Amino acid sequence: METDKADIEMEAFGAGVLRKILIPAGERAPVGSLIGVIAEPDEDIGAVLAAAGSAAAALPRSEAPAVPRRPEPVAPGAVATRIAVVAPVGTGPSPERLRVSPLARKVAAQAGVDLRLVEGSGPGGRIVRRDVEEALKAGGAAAAAAPADAALRAVRPMAVPAAALPESEDIALTPIRAAIAKLMPRSKAPVPHFYVTSEVAMDRAWELRQELNALEGRPKISVNDLIVRACAIALLRHPGVNASFQGDVVRVYHRAHIGIAVALEDGLITPVLRDCESKSLAQIAVESKELAERARARKLKATELSGATFSISNLGMFDVAEFSAIINPPEGAILAVGSVRRVPVVSDQGLGVGRRLNLTLSCDHRVMDGAMGARFLQELKRLLEEPLRLLI
């Protein structure tokens, strides 16, 4: 089952033979609708199919898939499976039903790659950008099968007249992008955001990270791991930031469940690293890496998709100096992390070069005021500039 955040494999509880497939592989169906029938080989399934036909006719055409839920128990006999569709042996997806990420489809169209000849390496065999790029490197059949004008665009994009290119293209929303489109206006519009920014001297933290990463047999530490550890400590010291607005109360959390934003090809998800206040820097490094890898593979557990008390969004790997992130309700704050830059620095010793990092805290003004957010950011800055505190 594909949700907005993960591909969840669910098992049909009935035993027997898959007697009837009502929804073809790759199609969508409203949650709870009948998609197939499992029964004994000689069992009469006519009544089940008739009931399924009546239910399908009663559904409005505009009904869209809802949030997946666990199936209800079914009576003995013919089992109405509402979990997964199993395609018959030897039946592959038709060209129009290929599972392709929007970016991969766009790259393939521009390069003239026939997606029917590309093997997908993404979740569930989905074709992603790297698969198209591999097909381009390999050349041969995939590129040769494309129309001549598409191949010309791949080789000489500037030689194609503007009139030969489509003026626009509509790309269907992926589940992740649809969730973002639905949820973010609910955050930005009603939540009164304010922003606090601070510049952090990262010279000592950078040196400590290099020394730790030089140790044999120890996990590699990233800048983001240092920031997660620093945030966990700072949140315990400033619990007012580790809080959420709950209508007539502000709920303050005493454990740091930190959401770590992970960019996917078709959107952004924020898996949750729990109990960061009780984890060492090495534990955070190992668990956050594993969490991000499973997020990219769409293999996250349900408990890892919600329950964050604070979030971190890091765009430093994209050479972004500074940005402001949107709060993910019901959390009260989110930290935006830019890149560590080497910049001219004026000190008592004169002009030199130092490593600097811009951090911007987005705050819900219903939960905290400017001074509270500033004190948290001041504590975070101190921890990163005196990084040995992160090892205690």
Summary of the structure (lengths in Angstrom):
residues: 392
radius of gyration: 25.8
end to end distance: 42.9
largest distance: 89.3
contacts: 1144
relative contact order: 0.11
helix: 37%
strand: 19%
